[in-house]
Amino acid sequence: MTDSTPQPVVVNEAPLFGMPYMYRLVALFSLGWVVVYTDRTVLYPMLPLVGQEFQLTGAEMGAITSAYFLFYTAAQLISGMLGDRFGLKRLLVLFFFVAALGIAAIGSLTISYLTLIIFVALHGAGAGGYYPLAYSLTIYTVPRWMRGLSSAIIGCGMSIGLVSGLALAGPLYHAEGNWRFPFLVLAVPTFFVASLYVWLLRDIRPSKITNTSVLAVLKDRDLLCLNAAGFCSLYGYWVTLIWGPTFLQTERGLGLTASGLFTGLIAIAAIPASLTAGRLSDRVGRKRLTLFLIPLAAAAIFALAHVHTKAGLILVLLAYGLFGKLAWDPVAIAWVGDRVSATKPEAMGTAIGVFSFVSVLSAVVAPVITGWIKDLTGSLVGGFYIGAMIAFCGFFFSLAPAETVKR
């Protein structure tokens, strides 16, 4: 397959400081994911504490993260389309500053359940622009034969941020005895990274400006199936990540800090797994690797509901890190990027925004459905079973799209 990506238009030539721009871009976007994921995941171990303070049900606790992802998903569509027209860097900086304001407000202005929902939603709206804008800039800058690897390196920031958020939650909470304090601390690096993007990134606009609609992107069968596979994969991921700490605390007897660290094993295993998967996908193919990873990820989620020993939990969580969403993500984004580059390169931001939007819609429904199952049955086990089944459905959706890498 030939790479028909149009030559980007460089709007702002930033100083290079001796580092090749492509490598600097990848490093900066990996750092961005560290911040976005740390901000997001520090909330998950805090959910029981928030629930106690505001006397919330399981469904109401799940609605906190659902509010985040409802605005997160909406922002992905908006930011991707606006980025195609007005400049990807400009929109990325704007949305990142909104995320910083949101997390600062969670830590300093939350006085009720309603204000918490509002500020979490504000932070989600800001963070939502990151995926489509950062990866669009990456695909325009990085050649096709390096997209899997570069996406994997960027995606390592997700894993580092996931571990950081889960590991810092307990110590930061115990330092002040207040669940708001971690958010106030994390507002500082969020503002810092937004400032780095102002100075160190080049703005890029497609050389051909069109009004490609979301509907036009969804009419592409391959992209539609990849969007559905992304939804299924992320459904299982959010069940495991968002409710994992609570499950480990309430049904496996772990403490606040230990539950965060155990869940963080997913990210530790995912760092080498994503790098390996990204590089392999550049060589052996996106589809081949996807059909291998998805069933194993679903099996790991299913097994999590069965194991009771600490050793068993460690093995299952490591297995999910090796084969789950974080390992598959660089393969998926490279697969989507290949398809869009070959068919509608001028709509890169829109297409990636749609992919991320559809995928992350699972984060709107998964926390509430899993919380509702907990309220109904008194256990999260049923929620993990459903998460595993939906994750496995991604295998069938992945059968349809064409392979984009020739061996």
Sine and cosine of phi, psi and omega as CSV:
sin_phi,cos_phi,sin_psi,cos_psi,sin_omega,cos_omega
0.00,0.00,0.71,-0.71,0.06,-1.00
-1.00,0.08,0.47,-0.88,0.00,-1.00
-1.00,-0.10,0.96,-0.28,-0.07,-1.00
-0.99,-0.15,0.32,0.95,0.01,-1.00
-0.86,0.52,0.78,-0.63,-0.01,-1.00
-0.93,0.38,0.44,-0.90,0.06,-1.00
-0.91,0.42,0.78,-0.62,-0.04,-1.00
-0.95,0.32,0.43,-0.90,0.09,-1.00
-0.99,-0.15,0.91,-0.41,-0.01,-1.00
-0.99,0.11,0.90,-0.44,-0.07,-1.00
-1.00,-0.07,-0.58,0.81,-0.04,-1.00
-0.76,-0.65,0.93,-0.37,-0.04,-1.00
-1.00,0.05,0.98,-0.21,-0.04,-1.00
-1.00,0.05,0.44,-0.90,0.04,-1.00
-0.90,0.44,0.58,-0.81,-0.10,-0.99
-1.00,-0.06,-0.34,0.94,-0.02,-1.00
0.80,0.59,0.56,0.83,0.09,-1.00
0.99,0.15,-0.12,0.99,-0.02,-1.00
-0.99,-0.16,0.76,-0.65,0.08,-1.00
-0.80,0.60,0.67,-0.74,-0.17,-0.99
-0.87,0.50,-0.63,0.77,-0.04,-1.00
-0.87,0.50,-0.66,0.75,-0.01,-1.00
-0.94,0.33,-0.60,0.80,0.02,-1.00
-0.91,0.42,-0.65,0.76,0.02,-1.00
-0.88,0.48,-0.72,0.70,0.00,-1.00
-0.88,0.47,-0.67,0.74,0.01,-1.00
-0.90,0.43,-0.67,0.74,-0.01,-1.00
-0.91,0.41,-0.63,0.78,-0.01,-1.00
-0.96,0.27,-0.50,0.86,0.13,-0.99
-0.90,0.43,-0.67,0.74,0.06,-1.00
-0.88,0.48,-0.62,0.78,0.04,-1.00
-0.88,0.48,-0.66,0.75,0.05,-1.00
-0.92,0.40,-0.56,0.83,0.07,-1.00
-0.83,0.56,-0.73,0.68,-0.04,-1.00
-0.93,0.36,-0.73,0.68,-0.04,-1.00
-0.86,0.50,-0.70,0.71,-0.04,-1.00
-0.96,0.27,-0.57,0.82,0.07,-1.00
-0.89,0.45,-0.73,0.69,0.03,-1.00
-0.84,0.54,-0.68,0.74,-0.09,-1.00
-0.96,0.28,-0.75,0.67,-0.17,-0.99
-0.98,0.17,-0.27,0.96,0.06,-1.00
-0.90,0.44,-0.36,0.93,0.01,-1.00
-0.95,0.32,-0.56,0.83,-0.20,-0.98
-0.88,0.47,-0.73,0.68,0.07,-1.00
-0.92,0.40,-0.29,0.96,-0.02,-1.00
-0.99,0.11,-0.21,0.98,-0.09,-1.00
-0.82,0.57,-0.70,0.72,0.05,-1.00
-0.88,0.48,-0.59,0.81,0.02,-1.00
-0.94,0.35,-0.67,0.75,0.07,-1.00
-0.89,0.46,-0.67,0.74,0.02,-1.00
-0.88,0.48,-0.64,0.77,0.03,-1.00
-0.91,0.41,-0.69,0.73,-0.05,-1.00
-0.90,0.43,-0.68,0.73,-0.08,-1.00
-0.98,-0.20,0.08,1.00,0.05,-1.00
0.83,0.56,0.87,0.49,-0.11,-0.99
-0.98,-0.19,0.48,-0.88,0.16,-0.99
-0.99,0.15,0.13,-0.99,0.04,-1.00
-0.88,0.48,-0.65,0.76,0.02,-1.00
-0.91,0.42,-0.62,0.78,0.03,-1.00
-0.93,0.38,-0.59,0.81,0.09,-1.00
-0.91,0.42,-0.67,0.74,0.05,-1.00
-0.90,0.44,-0.51,0.86,-0.01,-1.00
-0.92,0.40,-0.36,0.93,0.04,-1.00
-0.90,0.44,-0.78,0.63,0.02,-1.00
-0.95,0.31,-0.50,0.87,0.05,-1.00
-0.91,0.42,-0.61,0.79,0.05,-1.00
-0.89,0.46,-0.67,0.74,0.05,-1.00
-0.83,0.55,-0.77,0.64,-0.12,-0.99
-0.98,0.19,-0.38,0.93,0.09,-1.00
-0.89,0.46,-0.73,0.69,0.03,-1.00
-0.97,0.22,-0.51,0.86,0.06,-1.00
-0.87,0.50,-0.73,0.68,-0.03,-1.00
-0.93,0.37,-0.66,0.75,0.02,-1.00
-0.87,0.49,-0.66,0.75,-0.02,-1.00
-0.91,0.41,-0.48,0.88,-0.01,-1.00
-0.90,0.43,-0.68,0.73,0.04,-1.00
-0.91,0.40,-0.73,0.68,-0.05,-1.00
-0.89,0.45,-0.74,0.67,-0.06,-1.00
-0.91,0.41,-0.64,0.77,0.00,-1.00
-0.89,0.45,-0.70,0.71,-0.01,-1.00
-0.93,0.36,-0.66,0.75,0.02,-1.00
-0.92,0.38,-0.59,0.81,0.02,-1.00
-0.89,0.45,-0.59,0.80,0.04,-1.00
-0.89,0.45,-0.44,0.90,-0.08,-1.00
-0.98,-0.17,-0.62,0.78,-0.19,-0.98
-0.92,-0.40,-0.02,1.00,0.02,-1.00
0.92,-0.39,0.81,-0.59,-0.10,-1.00
-0.94,0.35,-0.67,0.74,0.00,-1.00
-0.90,0.43,-0.70,0.71,-0.04,-1.00
-0.82,0.57,-0.71,0.71,0.00,-1.00
-0.95,0.33,-0.60,0.80,0.01,-1.00
-0.87,0.49,-0.72,0.70,0.00,-1.00
-0.89,0.46,-0.70,0.71,-0.01,-1.00
-0.86,0.51,-0.76,0.65,-0.05,-1.00
-0.92,0.39,-0.57,0.82,-0.01,-1.00
-0.93,0.38,-0.61,0.79,0.07,-1.00
-0.92,0.40,-0.59,0.81,0.08,-1.00
-0.89,0.46,-0.67,0.75,0.05,-1.00
-0.87,0.50,-0.66,0.75,0.01,-1.00
-0.90,0.44,-0.67,0.74,0.04,-1.00
-0.89,0.46,-0.64,0.77,-0.02,-1.00
-0.90,0.44,-0.71,0.70,-0.05,-1.00
-0.95,0.31,-0.52,0.85,0.08,-1.00
-0.90,0.43,-0.61,0.79,0.02,-1.00
-0.93,0.37,-0.60,0.80,0.06,-1.00
-0.85,0.52,-0.67,0.75,-0.07,-1.00
-0.98,0.19,-0.35,0.94,-0.12,-0.99
-0.87,-0.50,-0.38,0.93,-0.15,-0.99
-0.86,-0.50,-0.01,1.00,-0.04,-1.00
-0.96,0.28,0.88,-0.48,0.01,-1.00
-0.83,-0.56,-0.13,0.99,-0.04,-1.00
-0.40,-0.92,0.15,-0.99,0.05,-1.00
-0.88,0.48,-0.65,0.76,-0.01,-1.00
-0.90,0.43,-0.72,0.70,0.01,-1.00
-0.91,0.41,-0.56,0.83,0.07,-1.00
-0.88,0.48,-0.72,0.69,0.02,-1.00
-0.85,0.52,-0.68,0.73,-0.03,-1.00
-0.90,0.44,-0.73,0.69,-0.06,-1.00
-0.95,0.30,-0.58,0.82,0.09,-1.00
-0.89,0.45,-0.66,0.75,0.04,-1.00
-0.90,0.44,-0.64,0.77,0.04,-1.00
-0.88,0.47,-0.71,0.71,0.04,-1.00
-0.89,0.46,-0.66,0.75,0.03,-1.00
-0.89,0.46,-0.63,0.77,0.03,-1.00
-0.88,0.47,-0.65,0.76,0.03,-1.00
-0.93,0.36,-0.70,0.71,-0.02,-1.00
-0.93,0.37,-0.42,0.91,-0.06,-1.00
-0.89,0.45,-0.43,0.90,0.00,-1.00
-0.97,0.23,-0.20,0.98,-0.15,-0.99
-0.93,0.37,-0.75,0.66,-0.10,-1.00
-0.85,0.52,-0.85,0.53,-0.07,-1.00
-0.92,0.40,-0.58,0.81,-0.06,-1.00
-0.97,0.25,-0.70,0.71,-0.01,-1.00
-0.92,0.40,-0.70,0.72,-0.03,-1.00
-0.96,0.28,-0.49,0.87,0.10,-1.00
-0.90,0.43,-0.71,0.70,0.07,-1.00
-0.86,0.51,-0.63,0.78,0.00,-1.00
-0.91,0.41,-0.73,0.69,-0.05,-1.00
-0.91,0.41,-0.58,0.81,0.07,-1.00
-0.92,0.40,-0.48,0.88,-0.13,-0.99
-1.00,-0.08,-0.57,0.82,-0.14,-0.99
-0.99,-0.15,0.71,-0.70,0.04,-1.00
-0.92,0.39,0.37,-0.93,-0.10,-0.99
-0.84,0.55,-0.62,0.78,-0.09,-1.00
-0.95,0.30,-0.09,1.00,0.08,-1.00
-0.88,-0.48,0.11,0.99,-0.09,-1.00
-0.92,0.40,-0.66,0.75,0.01,-1.00
-0.89,0.45,-0.72,0.69,-0.02,-1.00
-0.92,0.39,-0.71,0.70,-0.01,-1.00
-0.90,0.43,-0.63,0.77,0.06,-1.00
-0.90,0.44,-0.58,0.82,0.03,-1.00
-0.92,0.38,-0.67,0.74,0.02,-1.00
-0.89,0.45,-0.70,0.72,0.07,-1.00
-0.88,0.48,-0.69,0.72,-0.03,-1.00
-0.91,0.42,-0.36,0.93,0.08,-1.00
-0.85,0.52,-0.47,0.88,0.07,-1.00
-0.87,0.49,-0.54,0.84,0.08,-1.00
-0.87,0.49,-0.73,0.68,-0.04,-1.00
-0.90,0.43,-0.70,0.71,0.00,-1.00
-0.90,0.44,-0.67,0.75,0.03,-1.00
-0.91,0.41,-0.61,0.79,0.03,-1.00
-0.88,0.47,-0.74,0.67,0.03,-1.00
-0.88,0.47,-0.69,0.73,-0.05,-1.00
-0.89,0.45,-0.71,0.70,-0.01,-1.00
-0.89,0.46,-0.71,0.71,-0.01,-1.00
-0.94,0.35,-0.60,0.80,-0.03,-1.00
-0.97,0.24,-0.55,0.83,-0.04,-1.00
-0.99,0.15,-0.38,0.93,-0.09,-1.00
-0.83,0.56,-0.79,0.61,-0.04,-1.00
-0.89,0.45,-0.82,0.57,-0.01,-1.00
-0.85,0.52,-0.66,0.75,0.01,-1.00
-0.92,0.38,-0.61,0.79,0.06,-1.00
-0.90,0.43,-0.72,0.69,-0.03,-1.00
-0.93,0.37,-0.41,0.91,0.00,-1.00
-0.90,0.43,-0.56,0.83,-0.03,-1.00
-0.85,-0.52,-0.18,0.98,-0.04,-1.00
0.93,0.37,0.42,0.91,-0.06,-1.00
-0.63,-0.77,0.81,-0.59,-0.05,-1.00
-0.93,0.37,-0.26,0.96,0.01,-1.00
-0.97,0.26,-0.44,0.90,-0.13,-0.99
-0.87,0.50,-0.68,0.74,0.03,-1.00
-0.84,0.55,-0.60,0.80,-0.02,-1.00
-0.94,0.35,-0.62,0.79,0.02,-1.00
-0.90,0.43,-0.65,0.76,0.03,-1.00
-0.90,0.43,-0.69,0.73,-0.08,-1.00
-0.96,0.29,-0.26,0.96,0.06,-1.00
-0.89,0.46,-0.50,0.87,-0.05,-1.00
-0.90,0.44,-0.82,0.57,0.03,-1.00
-0.91,0.42,-0.44,0.90,0.02,-1.00
-0.92,0.40,-0.71,0.70,0.08,-1.00
-0.89,0.45,-0.60,0.80,-0.03,-1.00
-0.90,0.44,-0.72,0.69,-0.02,-1.00
-0.92,0.40,-0.63,0.77,0.07,-1.00
-0.85,0.52,-0.63,0.78,0.03,-1.00
-0.93,0.38,-0.62,0.79,0.06,-1.00
-0.86,0.50,-0.63,0.77,-0.02,-1.00
-0.91,0.40,-0.53,0.85,0.04,-1.00
-0.86,0.50,-0.65,0.76,-0.15,-0.99
-1.00,-0.08,-0.46,0.89,-0.22,-0.98
-0.93,-0.38,-0.06,1.00,0.01,-1.00
-0.96,-0.30,0.52,-0.85,0.16,-0.99
-1.00,-0.05,0.62,-0.79,0.10,-1.00
-0.99,0.12,0.59,-0.81,-0.02,-1.00
-0.73,-0.68,0.71,-0.70,0.13,-0.99
-0.80,-0.60,0.59,-0.81,0.06,-1.00
-0.85,0.53,0.57,-0.82,0.01,-1.00
-0.94,0.35,-0.34,0.94,0.03,-1.00
-0.86,-0.52,0.90,-0.43,-0.03,-1.00
-1.00,-0.09,0.85,-0.52,0.04,-1.00
-0.74,-0.67,0.15,-0.99,0.03,-1.00
-0.96,-0.27,0.81,0.58,0.02,-1.00
-0.89,0.46,0.82,-0.57,-0.06,-1.00
-1.00,0.01,0.30,-0.95,0.08,-1.00
-0.87,0.49,-0.63,0.78,-0.01,-1.00
-0.88,0.48,-0.63,0.78,0.01,-1.00
-0.90,0.44,-0.61,0.79,0.04,-1.00
-0.92,0.39,-0.66,0.75,-0.03,-1.00
-0.94,0.34,-0.34,0.94,0.03,-1.00
-0.97,0.26,-0.24,0.97,0.07,-1.00
-0.97,0.25,0.91,-0.41,-0.10,-0.99
-0.86,0.51,-0.69,0.72,-0.03,-1.00
-0.89,0.45,-0.70,0.71,0.01,-1.00
-0.91,0.41,-0.61,0.79,0.01,-1.00
-0.88,0.47,-0.69,0.72,0.01,-1.00
-0.92,0.38,-0.61,0.79,0.06,-1.00
-0.91,0.41,-0.60,0.80,0.08,-1.00
-0.88,0.47,-0.69,0.72,0.00,-1.00
-0.91,0.41,-0.65,0.76,0.05,-1.00
-0.89,0.45,-0.63,0.78,0.05,-1.00
-0.89,0.46,-0.65,0.76,0.05,-1.00
-0.86,0.51,-0.74,0.67,-0.04,-1.00
-0.89,0.45,-0.72,0.70,-0.01,-1.00
-0.87,0.49,-0.70,0.71,-0.05,-1.00
-0.96,0.28,-0.42,0.91,0.07,-1.00
-0.87,0.50,-0.77,0.64,0.03,-1.00
-0.89,0.45,-0.59,0.81,0.00,-1.00
-0.90,0.44,-0.71,0.70,-0.04,-1.00
-0.94,0.35,-0.59,0.81,0.08,-1.00
-0.86,0.52,-0.71,0.70,-0.04,-1.00
-0.93,0.36,-0.69,0.72,-0.11,-0.99
-0.98,0.21,-0.73,0.68,-0.08,-1.00
-0.96,0.29,-0.70,0.71,-0.04,-1.00
-1.00,-0.09,-0.14,0.99,0.00,-1.00
-0.84,0.55,-0.79,0.62,0.02,-1.00
-0.85,0.52,-0.67,0.74,0.02,-1.00
-0.90,0.43,-0.67,0.75,0.04,-1.00
-0.87,0.50,-0.70,0.72,-0.01,-1.00
-0.93,0.37,-0.55,0.84,0.03,-1.00
-0.96,0.28,-0.76,0.65,-0.17,-0.99
-1.00,0.06,-0.45,0.89,-0.09,-1.00
-0.88,-0.48,-0.14,0.99,0.04,-1.00
-0.81,-0.59,0.06,1.00,0.18,-0.98
0.97,0.26,0.33,0.94,0.03,-1.00
-1.00,0.04,0.42,-0.91,0.04,-1.00
-0.99,0.15,0.03,-1.00,-0.04,-1.00
-0.86,0.51,-0.79,0.62,-0.03,-1.00
-0.92,0.39,-0.69,0.73,-0.03,-1.00
-0.90,0.44,-0.62,0.78,0.00,-1.00
-0.90,0.43,-0.60,0.80,0.06,-1.00
-0.92,0.39,-0.67,0.74,0.00,-1.00
-0.92,0.39,-0.65,0.76,0.02,-1.00
-0.89,0.46,-0.72,0.69,0.02,-1.00
-0.89,0.45,-0.53,0.85,0.03,-1.00
-0.91,0.41,-0.27,0.96,0.07,-1.00
-0.86,0.50,-0.47,0.88,0.05,-1.00
-0.84,0.55,-0.73,0.68,-0.06,-1.00
-0.95,0.32,-0.58,0.81,0.01,-1.00
-0.88,0.48,-0.72,0.70,0.02,-1.00
-0.94,0.35,-0.48,0.88,-0.09,-1.00
-0.96,0.29,-0.38,0.92,-0.04,-1.00
-0.89,0.46,-0.84,0.54,0.07,-1.00
-0.92,0.39,-0.52,0.86,-0.03,-1.00
-0.92,0.40,-0.68,0.73,-0.03,-1.00
-0.93,0.37,-0.63,0.78,0.04,-1.00
-0.89,0.46,-0.68,0.73,0.02,-1.00
-0.92,0.40,-0.72,0.70,-0.02,-1.00
-0.90,0.44,-0.68,0.74,0.01,-1.00
-0.87,0.49,-0.71,0.70,0.00,-1.00
-0.92,0.39,-0.67,0.75,0.02,-1.00
-0.89,0.46,-0.62,0.79,-0.02,-1.00
-0.91,0.42,-0.50,0.86,0.07,-1.00
-0.93,0.38,-0.38,0.92,-0.10,-0.99
-0.96,-0.28,-0.73,0.68,-0.11,-0.99
-0.98,-0.22,-0.27,0.96,0.07,-1.00
0.84,-0.54,0.56,-0.83,0.01,-1.00
-0.95,0.32,-0.70,0.72,-0.09,-1.00
-0.93,0.37,-0.71,0.71,-0.03,-1.00
-0.84,0.54,-0.70,0.72,-0.03,-1.00
-0.94,0.33,-0.61,0.80,0.02,-1.00
-0.87,0.49,-0.71,0.71,-0.03,-1.00
-0.93,0.38,-0.30,0.95,0.09,-1.00
-1.00,0.08,-0.65,0.76,-0.14,-0.99
-0.97,0.23,-0.67,0.74,-0.18,-0.98
-0.89,0.46,-0.73,0.68,0.01,-1.00
-0.88,0.48,-0.60,0.80,0.01,-1.00
-0.93,0.37,-0.58,0.81,0.06,-1.00
-0.90,0.43,-0.69,0.72,0.02,-1.00
-0.89,0.46,-0.64,0.77,0.02,-1.00
-0.90,0.44,-0.60,0.80,0.00,-1.00
-0.92,0.39,-0.64,0.76,0.04,-1.00
-0.90,0.44,-0.69,0.73,0.02,-1.00
-0.87,0.49,-0.68,0.74,-0.05,-1.00
-0.93,0.38,-0.48,0.88,-0.02,-1.00
-0.86,0.51,-0.54,0.84,-0.01,-1.00
-0.96,0.28,-0.21,0.98,-0.10,-1.00
-0.98,-0.21,-0.55,0.84,-0.13,-0.99
-0.98,0.19,0.52,-0.85,-0.03,-1.00
-0.83,-0.56,-0.45,0.89,-0.04,-1.00
-0.98,0.20,0.40,-0.92,0.03,-1.00
-0.90,0.43,-0.63,0.78,0.02,-1.00
-0.89,0.45,-0.67,0.74,0.02,-1.00
-0.90,0.43,-0.66,0.75,0.04,-1.00
-0.88,0.47,-0.67,0.74,0.01,-1.00
-0.87,0.49,-0.72,0.69,-0.03,-1.00
-0.89,0.45,-0.68,0.73,-0.04,-1.00
-0.93,0.37,-0.67,0.74,0.00,-1.00
-0.92,0.39,-0.61,0.79,0.09,-1.00
-0.91,0.42,-0.64,0.77,0.02,-1.00
-0.89,0.45,-0.66,0.75,0.02,-1.00
-0.91,0.41,-0.59,0.81,0.08,-1.00
-0.89,0.46,-0.60,0.80,-0.03,-1.00
-0.95,0.32,-0.54,0.84,-0.14,-0.99
-0.86,-0.51,-0.10,0.99,-0.16,-0.99
-1.00,0.08,-0.36,-0.93,-0.13,-0.99
-0.82,0.57,-0.70,0.72,-0.06,-1.00
-0.91,0.42,-0.56,0.83,0.05,-1.00
-0.96,0.26,-0.58,0.82,-0.04,-1.00
-0.99,0.17,-0.41,0.91,-0.14,-0.99
-0.83,0.56,-0.74,0.67,0.02,-1.00
-0.90,0.44,-0.51,0.86,0.06,-1.00
-0.92,0.39,-0.69,0.72,-0.03,-1.00
-0.91,0.42,-0.73,0.68,-0.06,-1.00
-0.93,0.37,-0.58,0.82,0.07,-1.00
-0.92,0.39,-0.62,0.79,0.02,-1.00
-0.90,0.45,-0.73,0.68,0.05,-1.00
-0.89,0.46,-0.70,0.71,0.01,-1.00
-0.86,0.51,-0.66,0.75,0.05,-1.00
-0.86,0.51,-0.72,0.69,-0.05,-1.00
-0.91,0.42,-0.71,0.71,-0.03,-1.00
-0.92,0.38,-0.65,0.76,0.02,-1.00
-0.86,0.51,-0.56,0.83,-0.05,-1.00
-1.00,0.10,-0.36,0.93,-0.14,-0.99
-0.89,-0.46,-0.69,0.72,-0.04,-1.00
-0.54,-0.84,0.91,0.42,-0.12,-0.99
-0.89,0.45,-0.43,0.90,-0.01,-1.00
-0.95,0.31,-0.17,0.99,-0.02,-1.00
-0.92,-0.40,0.54,0.84,-0.08,-1.00
-0.85,0.52,-0.75,0.66,-0.02,-1.00
-0.88,0.48,-0.67,0.74,0.01,-1.00
-0.90,0.44,-0.72,0.69,-0.05,-1.00
-0.91,0.42,-0.69,0.73,0.01,-1.00
-0.94,0.34,-0.57,0.82,0.09,-1.00
-0.88,0.48,-0.66,0.75,0.04,-1.00
-0.90,0.43,-0.70,0.71,0.02,-1.00
-0.85,0.53,-0.74,0.67,-0.01,-1.00
-0.93,0.38,-0.62,0.79,0.02,-1.00
-0.86,0.51,-0.78,0.62,-0.02,-1.00
-0.90,0.44,-0.67,0.74,-0.01,-1.00
-0.88,0.48,-0.73,0.68,-0.13,-0.99
-0.99,0.13,-0.12,0.99,0.18,-0.98
-0.83,0.56,-0.47,0.88,0.04,-1.00
-0.87,0.49,-0.50,0.87,-0.01,-1.00
-0.96,0.28,-0.30,0.95,0.07,-1.00
-0.97,0.23,-0.63,0.78,-0.10,-1.00
-1.00,-0.09,-0.56,0.83,-0.10,-0.99
-0.87,0.49,-0.72,0.69,-0.02,-1.00
-0.89,0.46,-0.66,0.75,-0.04,-1.00
-0.94,0.33,-0.69,0.72,0.01,-1.00
-0.89,0.46,-0.69,0.72,0.01,-1.00
-0.91,0.41,-0.64,0.77,0.07,-1.00
-0.90,0.43,-0.61,0.79,0.03,-1.00
-0.91,0.41,-0.65,0.76,0.06,-1.00
-0.89,0.45,-0.62,0.79,0.06,-1.00
-0.89,0.46,-0.69,0.72,0.03,-1.00
-0.90,0.44,-0.59,0.81,-0.09,-1.00
-0.97,0.23,-0.64,0.77,-0.12,-0.99
-0.95,-0.30,-0.25,0.97,-0.07,-1.00
0.99,0.17,0.15,0.99,-0.03,-1.00
-0.53,-0.84,0.43,-0.90,0.06,-1.00
-1.00,-0.02,-0.04,1.00,-0.08,-1.00
-0.85,0.53,-0.72,0.69,0.00,-1.00
-0.87,0.49,-0.57,0.82,0.05,-1.00
-0.90,0.43,-0.60,0.80,0.04,-1.00
-0.94,0.33,-0.58,0.81,0.06,-1.00
-0.87,0.49,-0.73,0.68,0.01,-1.00
-0.90,0.44,-0.66,0.75,0.04,-1.00
-0.86,0.52,-0.65,0.76,0.01,-1.00
-0.92,0.39,-0.66,0.75,-0.02,-1.00
-0.91,0.41,-0.68,0.73,0.00,-1.00
-0.92,0.39,-0.64,0.77,0.04,-1.00
-0.86,0.51,-0.65,0.76,-0.02,-1.00
-0.92,0.40,-0.48,0.88,0.03,-1.00
-0.87,0.49,-0.41,0.91,0.05,-1.00
-0.87,0.50,-0.44,0.90,0.05,-1.00
-0.87,0.50,-0.70,0.71,-0.06,-1.00
-0.94,0.34,-0.62,0.79,0.05,-1.00
-0.91,0.40,-0.48,0.88,-0.03,-1.00
-0.98,0.21,-0.17,0.99,0.00,-1.00
-0.96,0.30,-0.46,0.89,-0.14,-0.99
-0.98,0.17,-0.72,0.70,-0.10,-0.99
-0.89,0.46,0.54,-0.84,0.00,-1.00
-0.97,0.24,0.51,-0.86,0.10,-0.99
-0.93,0.38,0.61,-0.79,-0.04,-1.00
-0.92,-0.39,-0.03,1.00,-0.01,-1.00
-0.88,-0.48,0.81,-0.59,0.06,-1.00
-1.00,-0.02,0.76,-0.65,-0.03,-1.00
-0.94,0.35,0.00,0.00,0.00,0.00
